[in-house]
Amino acid sequence: MKKTVKPFSQHLNRTFRKWHRKLGVFAAFFIVFLSLTGVALNHTDSLSLAHQPIKSTLLLDYYGIAAPQDVRFYQQRTIQVINNSVWYKGDMLFESDTTVVSVGLLSLKHNQEKVLIIATRNSIYLYDLNGGLVDMLGTESGVPEMIKAMSINSGQVIVDSANGYFQTDSDFFDWRVIQPLIAPNWLKPEKASDVETQQATLAYRAQFLTLERIIIDSHSGRILGVIGVYFMDLIALLLIILSISGLYIWMKYTKNSRTK
């Protein structure tokens, strides 16, 4: 004798099927989205996601990444000082805890190699043109304290410090006090166009936001703040409900098939 389906069970089964279809269509987009972002995060190194800066001003503003207050150009605008960092031909070369006073190019005496000389308040840094650190000199090496300006002329480096003018050559072994009759030609920032300033500003801001950060925040919902996190929690709950309802429908279908 064929077993009849109870009215309540039949109604419950229809309800589950109806809502399972509706919720499934809504959840399909998020399933694909979470899958794609999850795969991307699993391959973040091979895709170089952490090395792809975001240059959208809208996203940079949204994340609260402010524009730098100090933007200066040197050496035909190939060198930029942005806040406490030094950039050479578009790449960040150096970052300091203190104010960068001045930057210039210098040919070393012993091998004629051209280096970037960076003066901060109490230190001198030398970098080759490939971005490698050549030397770092502090007050223990004779560098004057509280440097205020720097001049480079014919292989000689002069700095204006709290204790007067000091001069050294490109070997930086000996610093001596000088009293020039004519004020040195101090290295000063060059004028730059608005476009160049905007490009330098954007490059500086972009280093603080990468594609990896965007994908991580999108995957977790944090890109929309606290609301986004709760929304992704709701999506997770929805997927759990879909799994349970799908399992229920499958079990009912299997049971009914066996009774036929």
N, C-alpha and C positions, 0 to 999 in steps of 0.2 A: 504494500500500500504506500503511495507517494506521500511524503511528509509535507505538510503545508507550512508556509512561512508565516510566523505570527505578525499581525498588523504593526505592532510597535517596532519590532525588529526590522521590518521592511521599510517603515518610515525613517528609522534611524539610519539605515543603510543609504537611502536616497539622500538624506540630509548630509551625510558624510561625503558622498560623491559630489554633491552640488558645491559645497564649500571647499572641498579639496581641489576642484577644478578652478574655482575663482581665486583662491589663495595661491594656487600653483602658478597661474598666469602672472599674478602680481610679484611673486617671489622669484620667477625665472630670471628677471633682469638682475636681481641682487646675487643670485647664484652664479651667473656668468661673470658679474663684476668682481665678486669676491674670489672667484677662481682665477681670473686673469691677474688681479693684483697679487694674489698669493703666489702664483707661478713667477711673477716678476720679482717678488721679494726673495724667493728661493734662489734666484739667479742674479742677485744684485751685483755680485762681483764681476761676473762675465758680461753683464750689460752695462757695467760702470755707472750704475745709478747714483752712487755717492759722489761721482765726479762730474755730474751734469748740472751746472748751476741753473737756477730758474731766473730768467730775465724779464718776467712779466711784472710790470710795475704794480698792476692790480693785486697780484698775489703777494708781492713784497710789502705793499701797503697793508694788505689784509693780515699778514703775519706781524705787522708792527715793526718791520725792519727800517729804521730811520735812515735818511740820507746823511752822509758825513758832514761834519761842520768845517773841516779843514781839507781843502783840495788845492794842491800846488803843483806846478809843472816846472821841470828843469831840463837842460840839455836838448833844446829844440823839441820839447814836450815829449821826449821818449821816456822820461822818468817822471813819475807822479808820486807825490807825498800825499797820502789820504789818511786823515787822522794820524795815527801813530804807525802807519805801515808805508813801505816803499814798494812801488810797482815799476817794473822795467818792461817796456814793450808789451804791456797788457797783462803781464803775469806778476803776482805778488812775490816779492823777493825777500822781504824782511818785515818783521813786526816788532815794535818796541813797547816796553812798559812806560817809557817816558817820551816826552816830546821830541820828534825828529826836527832838528834845527835846520839842517841843510844837506844837500846831496850834490855830488859832482863826479866828473871823470878824471882819473889820474893815471899816468904811465909810471909803473914801478921802475926804480933806478937800475936794479940788478938784472932785469930781464925784459924791460920795456913792455911788459904786459899791461894792457889797459884794465883798470879795475874801477868799480864804483866805490866811492868813499862816502860813507854815511856818518854824519855827526849828530849825536844826541846830546843831552845836557852834560853827561859825564863820560861818554864813551865814543870811540871811533871804530867803525866796522868797515871791513874791506870785502867786497864780493867780486868774483870774476863775472864776465858778461854772460856766462852760462847759468848763473844763479848759485854758484858754489861759494861757501864762506872761505875766504883766504886768511883773514886774521881778525881778531877782536882785541882792542886796546882800551884799557880803563885807566883810572887814576893811578893804579899800582905800576903802570907802564910809563907814567909821566904825563899822561893826558891831563890838561888843566881842568879844574872843576867849573861847573856852571858855564858851559859854552853857550855863547849868544849868537855867533855868526862865524862863517868860514869862508876863506878865500883860497883858490888854487891858481898858481901862476908859475910857469916854467919849472914844474916839478917841486915847487915849494908850497907847503900848506901853512896857512896862518889862521889862527882862531882868535876870536874876541871872547875873553872869559871874565869871570868875576875878579880875577887877579891881573887883568891887563891883556896885552897882545902876546901870543906865543907863536913861534915859528918852528917848523920841522921840515925835513926833506921826505922823499917818498919811502925811505927806510923806517921812519918813525922811531929811530933809536934815541934821538936827542931833541928835547923841547927847550927852547931858550926864549927868554923875555926879549922883546924888541920894542922900540919906540920909533916907528916910521914917521918921516916928515910929512908924507902924504898918506891919507887913509887908504887901506887896501881896498881892492875892488871886490867887495863881498858878493858871494853867490846869492842872487835874488830870484824869486819866482818869476816865470815868464807869463805873459798874457796868453790866454787860450780862448778859443771860440766857445760859444754856448754849447755847441754840439760836442766838442771834445770834453768839456766839463761834464756834460750829461752822460757821455759814454764811460768816463772814468768813475763817476758816481754810481752808475748802474752796475759796473763790474765789481765795485766794492760791495754793494748791497747783495749782489747775486751770490757771493761766496757763502753767505749765511743761510741760504735756502737751496736745497738740492732736489732733484727729481725723486730720490729715495725717500726724503722726508715727506714729500707730497703724497707718494703712494702709501707709505706707512699710515699717515694721518687719514687718508681716504679709506683705507682698508679697515681701520678701527673706528672711523666716524669722527675722530678728533678734529678733523678739518672744519667741522661745524660746531666745535666747542662741546660743552656738556650735553647740549641737545642732541648733537650727532652721536655721542657715545650711547645715550639712552635709546636713540633710534636704531642703532645697530644691535643693541640688546633686544629690542622689539623684533627685529628681523630674525635674530637667532631663535627667539621664542616661536616665531612664525614657522621657521624651518623644522623645529621640533614637533609642532602641531601637525605639519604636513607629513612628517615621517610617521607619526602615530596614526593619523587618519589613513594614510596610504597602507600602513601595515594592517589596520583593521579591515579596510576594503579588500585587501588581498586575502586575508584569512577567511572572510565571509565568502569570497568568490571560490576559494579552494574548498571550503566546507560544502557549499551548494553543489559544486561540481562532483564531489564524491557521493553526494546523496542521490544524484540523478541515476 
